[in-house]
């Protein structure tokens, strides 16, 4: 198919219209349930009071805002694709916002009206409420016009979220995980809550030692999702990690057979074991010369060790009281795969390097304790043909590079 044909085909999938609507008109659509701002998104977004106050300041001063993007669903309702935070703040200020009672509840309740803070240009906004505004200001606020772009897209149900991701990527306003969260809460709110709960697990947080900035961008949920979605996956099949994580997340969220309770149990057991064994040092570089851990959290170390522990937890659990995790971590940092810097490497390149090394060191520790890796759980490191051989009882197989590492480490 030629480029022009592809462009023409995609243009037919997405049609759009532009409208200029007043705040009052948008509020009426919202109250009549003809405008859906996804109450569940309010669990994802947490604008500060200053951010909300500055938005209202902009509206009162007549400062133009970016367009609101909506998609038309099968019932003709406008679903907000970009602008949830803005509309939520406006409706909250007017005392009309409805949202989840709490993060753990699906019950939708009326939210208290917003009380503003002072801003740079309008210090008198401090303590301001919509209901107490001067009548003229209230009318001007309701008549303030916003640009609305209406998108009609045919195709998959998740098409509108492709648009959401594209629109937000342009402005780089949200982190990759925040974008994924917006999709997840719409596909499966229970799955979102489970993932969020795992990311807030005390043992997991103690192991990762993330900064406040990383937590604010939900990097904790990103890591929890990586543990869930990348475990058991051949790194060569990953490609772009953000695309892979999103697709994998959607597949798990929509898979009714996926046992989220079992996944939660596994996650909590693994990170409790890590925390009890080595606490905050688990994913920090080990300096063998200085005989100490140095540096911050290493994503490469996490993708190697955490995923390998999770992948083989059934075997490790049997011997966890004797399993020398600290020794395993120190040994990992003596391998050539870990000694090389992870800086600048893509996820696929990192994992192709660290996954076999972690598997090999864990295999060596299990062999030291008289156990072994179960072949059917090692599919991330072997080909389909090799997996078939293992099922037929022809023996377990670790990559050649990993086998050499095992030999070096068996006698440690």
N, C-alpha and C positions, 0 to 999 in steps of 0.2 A: 504494500500500500504506500502511495506517495505521501510526502509531508502534507501537501494541500488536502488530500483525502482524509488524513488523520485529523488535521485541524478542523475541517468541515464536520467530521463525525463527532468530535468532542464538543464543538460549539452547539450542535443539535442537542447534546445531552444536558447542557447548561444554558438556560435562558435567564435573563435578568430584567428587572424593571427598577426604576428609581423614583422615589417619592420623597416629598418634604412633608413631615407630619409634626404637629405640635405635641408637646409633652402631655397635654390634656387628652388628645386623641389616642396616643399610645396607652395612657392610663386606662381609658375606657375599654380599649381592646383587651388589656390585661385583666380588668375586672370582669369582662364578659367571657374570659377564658378563650379568647381568640388570639392571644399572644402568649407563648410559652417561654418563660425565661429559665426553665429547668431548675426548680427548687433544689434538686440534688447538687447542682453546681455550687450552691452556697456552702456546701461542705468542703469544697476544694479551694475556693477563693476566700481569702481573709484580708480584705482591704483594711488599712489602718484608719482611724478616725480622721487623721490629717488628710489622707488621700480622698476620703469621702467629702470632707469639707472643701477641699480644693476643687473637686468636681462641681459641687453646688456653686462655689464662687465663680467658676468659669461660666456656668449657665446664667447666673445673675448679671454678670458683666457682659454677656453677649459674645463670649469667646467661642469660635466654632469648634465643634468636636468632630472626631472621625466618624464616618458613617456607621450606622447599625446594620449588620447583615442578618437577614432572616431567611429561612428555607421553608417552603410550603410543604406540609406533610400531607398524608393521604386524606385527612379530614378537613383540609383547607386551613388548618391552624398555622400561624407563623411561629416557627421554632427559631429562637435567637441563636445564631451561630457565632457571632462576634458582637459583644456589647452587653453581655450578661452583667458584668460588674457595674457598668454605667447605669443600666436600667434598674438594677436592683437597688443601687444607691438612691436614684431619683425616687423610686416608689417607697423606699424606706423613709426618706426625708418627708414624703407626703403622708406617711402613716398608713400606706396601703400594701406594704410588702407582706407576702405569705411565704413561709419557708419551713424547713424541718425544725421540729421542737429542739432536737439536739443531734449530735453526730451519730448517736446510736439509735435514733428513732426515725421512723418513716412518717410519723404523724405531722401533717402540715398545719401550722398555726399562724395567727397574725403576729407579726413582729412589732416590737415597740417602735414608735416614731423616733427618727434620728435626731439627736441633739448635737449641733455642730460645734467645732472649735474655731478659734480665731485663725485667720490666714494672713498672708503677707499684705495683700491689697485690701482686705476687709477685716480688720481686727474686731469690728463690732459683731462679727458672726459668732463670737464666743457665746455659747448658750442659746443660740438661735434655734427656733423651732418653726416649722412651716405654718402651723396653725396660728402662731403669734405674729407672723409677718404682716406688714402693712398691706391693706387690701390691694393697693396698686401693684406692689411687688408680687403678691400672690397671683394676680391676673397675668402679669408680665411673665412670670415663671411658667404658668400653665400654657401660655401662648408661644413660648420659646420653641423654635422649630429645629428638628433634627433630621438629617438625611437618612433615609432608610433604603437599603438596596435589597430587593426581593429576588432570591435565587430559586429557580425551579430546576431540579435535577432529576433525571430519570436514572434508573439503575439500581444499585444495591442500597439497602437500608442504611449502610454506613457512609453513603456518599456525602451526606451533609457534614460528616466529621472530617472527611478529606478536605473539604472546603474550610472548615474551622481551623484545622492544622495549618493549611496553607496561609490563611489570613493572618494567623498569629505568628507564623514563622517570619513573615515579612517584617513585623515590628519587633521581633525578638523579645516580646514582653514576657513570655512564659518559658519556663525550663522544659526540656523534653518530657520529664515525668509529669509536670503540671498539665501539659497537653494530653498525655496519655490518661491522666486522671479524669479529665473532662469527658473523654470517650468512655472510660470504664464506668463512671457513675451512671451513665445513660444506658449502657448495655446491661450492667449487672451491679446494682447498688450494694448488694450483699458481698459480692466479690471485692468491691472497692473497700468496704469497711473491714473485711478480713485482711486485705493487704495493708491497710493503714494501721490496723492493730498489730500486725507482725512488725512493721517498721518502728513502732513505738515500744516494742518489747524491751524490757530493761537489760536483758543479757545481750541482745543484739546491739543496742546503743552503747553498752559498755565495751563491746568488742570493736566497734567502728570509730568511736570518738570523733564524730563529725562536728564541724563548726556550725555556729548559729546560721551563717549564710547558707551552708549546704542544707541544713534542716529546713530553712525557710523556702528553699527551692525544691523541697521534697526529694532530695538525693537519697534519703533513708528509704523511701518507697522505691526509688529506682534500684537500689541495691537488693532490696527484698524481692523485687520482681525479677532481677537477674538470677538470684538464687533459685527461683521457681521456674523461670522460663528457659534458662540456658543450661540447666543441669541435664546431662545425658544427651546433649546436642553435639553433633560433629562440628567443631569450629569452622571447618572449611565450607559449611553450608550457611554461615551466618550472613555474609555480605555486610551491608550497612546495619550496625547494631540497633540503631533507633527504629529503623523500619522493621527489623526482625522482632524486636521487643514488642512493638505495637501489634504486629500481626499475631504473634504468639499469645499475647495478652488477650486479644479479641477471641482467638480460638479457644482458650481456656475458659474465658468468661461465658461463652455461648455453649460450651460443652456440658450438657446436663449430666454426663457420666463422670466428669472431673470431680474427684473427692477432695474438696477444699478442707474438710475437717482433718483428713489424714495429712494433708500438706502442712496445715497449721501445727499439728502435733510434731511432725518431723522438724519443722523450722525451729520450734521452741526447744526441742531436745538437743539439736545440734548446737545452737548458740549458747545454751546453758552449759553444755559440755566445754565449749571453747572458752567461755567466760570463767568457768570454775577452774580451768586448767592454766590459762595464760592471760586472762582478762584483756586489757587494752593493747597488749603487744602482739596479738595474733596476726594482724595484717600490717605490721610495721617492719621495715627492713632490719635484718639481724647483721650486725657487723662482727664477724668472727675474730678480727684482729683486736678490736676493743672489747670483745665479749660483752656486748650490750646492744639493745635495740635502739635505733636512732631513726629520726624522721617521722613523717606523718603517715596517715593511712595510705596504703598502696592498693589501687584498684586491681592491678595485675596479680598481687598476692591474694586478694579476695577471690578473683575469678579462678585462680588455681586451687587454693586450699579449701575454701568454703564449699565450692561446687563439688570437689572430690569427696569431702567428708559427707556431704548430703547424699551424693550418689551411692556411697557404700556404707551408709549409716547402719543398715541392717546387720552387717558383719562387724562394724566397729562397736556397736552397742553391746555386743556379746562380751567384748573384752575391754570396755572403756575404762574400767578401774585400773587396768595394767597398761593401757595404750599411752605411750609417751608422746603426747602432742607437742610438748615443748621441744623435744628432741627432733620430731618430724619437721617443725618449723625451722629450727636451726639448720637441719640437713638440707631443706629446700633452698636456703640462701647460699649453700655451698655449691649448688649445681650451676652449670654454665647457663642453663635456661633462665635462672633467677638472677645470676650475677650481672647479666646484661641489663642495661637500662630499659625500662618500659616506656620512657618518654617518647612521645610522638608516634607511638604505635597504635594502629587501629585495633578495635576489639578482636577482630578475627586473628590478626597477627599476634596479639598478646596471648590469646587463648590457645592458638596452635603451638605456642612455645610453652606456656605454663601448665596446660592441662595434662600432657603426658608426664611432665616432671612430677607434678603433684600425685598423679596416679601411681607412679613408680615408687615414690618415697612411702606412700601409704601402703602399697603392696609389700614393700620390704618390712615395714613395721608389723603388718598382719602376719607375714611369714615368720617373723621373729617370735610372735606369740602363738604360732602353730595354726594360724588361720590362713585364709586366702580370699582374694576377690572373687565374687561370684560372676562368672563370665557373662551371663545375660544382662548384667548391669554395667558392662563396660562398652556399650555400643557407641559411646561418644568417641572412642579412640580406635575403632576398628572398622573395616569395611563390612558391607552386608554379607559378602562371601565368607569373611572370617567369622562373622557372627553365626552363620549357618554351620560352619565347622564346629564351633563350640557347642552348639545345640546338639550336634550329632555325637558329642563325646570325644572329640579329637583333641581336647586339651584347651587350656586357657592360653590367650595370646596377648602380649603387650607389645607395643611398637618397638622397633629395634633400638631407637634412641633411648626409650624408657628402660629396656632390658639392660642396657649398659649402665644406666643410672642405678638400677636395682643391684647389679653386681658390685658397684662401688660402695653402696650403702648397707648391704647386708651385714657387713662386719663392723658397722660403726658402734 
